[in-house]
Amino acid sequence: MARIKAPVVITANDLLSGEVVYLDASHRWSAELSAAKVFAILEEAESELAAAFNEADVVGAYLAEVTEGALTAPRHYREGFRHKGPSNYFHGKQTVQGAEVAA
């Protein structure tokens, strides 16, 4: 397994809604990747990740690589899929974002 490289964010799934969430700088979970705290130092991220495992409102927390710039974006396509939602049809957050079903 390849070693993860910084920058990274901490991501998980909300236990009640199943929504993909990201740990922000205030140690709260946000559905917005743009609100996520970006860690440049892996050791710091791993320490925060250990604390996230003890939280009762999320499940499956792990580090996800991101690209930094004007916009924080997932580095791996898997994270892009998680962020956008299910790929089989538009529902949930995809309809809120104004997405339409392609004919």
C-alpha positions as CSV (number, residue, x, y, z in Angstrom):
1,M,0.0,0.0,0.0
2,A,1.4,3.4,-1.0
3,R,2.2,5.9,1.8
4,I,-0.2,8.8,1.9
5,K,1.3,12.2,1.1
6,A,0.4,15.6,2.4
7,P,-1.6,17.7,2.1
8,V,-4.5,15.7,3.6
9,V,-7.9,16.2,5.2
10,I,-9.8,14.0,7.6
11,T,-13.0,12.5,6.2
12,A,-15.6,10.2,7.5
13,N,-19.3,9.4,7.2
14,D,-21.9,10.9,9.4
15,L,-23.4,8.0,11.5
16,L,-27.0,9.1,11.2
17,S,-27.3,10.5,7.7
18,G,-24.4,8.6,5.9
19,E,-23.3,12.0,4.5
20,V,-19.6,12.4,3.7
21,V,-18.1,14.8,6.2
22,Y,-14.8,16.6,6.7
23,L,-13.1,17.7,10.0
24,D,-12.8,21.5,10.0
25,A,-10.4,23.7,12.0
26,S,-12.9,24.0,14.8
27,H,-13.0,20.2,15.3
28,R,-16.5,20.0,13.9
29,W,-17.7,17.9,11.0
30,S,-18.8,19.7,7.8
31,A,-20.3,18.4,4.6
32,E,-18.3,20.9,2.7
33,L,-14.8,20.0,1.5
34,S,-14.0,23.7,1.3
35,A,-14.5,24.0,5.1
36,A,-12.1,21.1,5.9
37,K,-8.9,21.7,7.8
38,V,-6.0,20.9,5.4
39,F,-3.0,19.3,7.1
40,A,0.5,19.8,5.6
41,I,2.1,17.7,8.3
42,L,1.1,14.0,8.3
43,E,2.0,13.4,12.0
44,E,-0.4,16.2,13.0
45,A,-3.1,14.8,10.8
46,E,-2.6,11.3,12.2
47,S,-2.9,12.6,15.8
48,E,-6.2,14.3,14.9
49,L,-7.4,11.2,13.1
50,A,-6.8,9.1,16.3
51,A,-9.1,11.5,18.2
52,A,-11.7,11.3,15.4
53,F,-12.0,7.5,16.0
54,N,-13.3,8.2,19.5
55,E,-16.2,10.4,18.3
56,A,-19.7,8.8,18.4
57,D,-21.2,10.8,15.5
58,V,-19.0,9.6,12.6
59,V,-17.8,6.3,11.3
60,G,-14.9,5.2,9.1
61,A,-12.6,8.2,9.6
62,Y,-9.4,8.3,7.5
63,L,-6.9,10.6,5.8
64,A,-7.6,11.7,2.2
65,E,-5.1,13.4,0.0
66,V,-6.2,16.7,-1.5
67,T,-4.7,19.4,-3.8
68,E,-4.4,22.9,-2.4
69,G,-4.8,26.1,-4.3
70,A,-7.7,28.5,-4.8
71,L,-9.9,25.5,-4.2
72,T,-9.3,22.4,-2.1
73,A,-10.0,19.4,-4.3
74,P,-9.8,15.6,-3.9
75,R,-6.5,14.2,-5.3
76,H,-7.9,10.7,-5.9
77,Y,-11.0,9.9,-8.1
78,R,-12.5,7.8,-5.3
79,E,-12.7,10.9,-3.1
80,G,-14.3,12.8,-5.9
81,F,-17.0,10.2,-6.1
82,R,-17.6,10.3,-2.4
83,H,-17.7,14.1,-2.4
84,K,-20.2,14.3,-5.3
85,G,-22.5,11.5,-4.1
86,P,-23.9,8.3,-5.7
87,S,-23.2,7.9,-9.4
88,N,-26.2,5.9,-10.4
89,Y,-28.8,8.7,-10.6
90,F,-29.3,12.2,-9.3
91,H,-30.8,12.5,-5.8
92,G,-30.0,14.0,-2.5
93,K,-27.2,16.6,-2.6
94,Q,-26.9,16.2,-6.4
95,T,-30.4,17.6,-6.9
96,V,-29.7,20.5,-4.5
97,Q,-26.7,21.4,-6.6
98,G,-28.9,21.7,-9.7
99,A,-27.7,18.6,-11.5
100,E,-29.9,17.2,-14.2
101,V,-30.2,13.6,-15.4
102,A,-28.6,13.2,-18.8
103,A,-30.8,11.7,-21.5
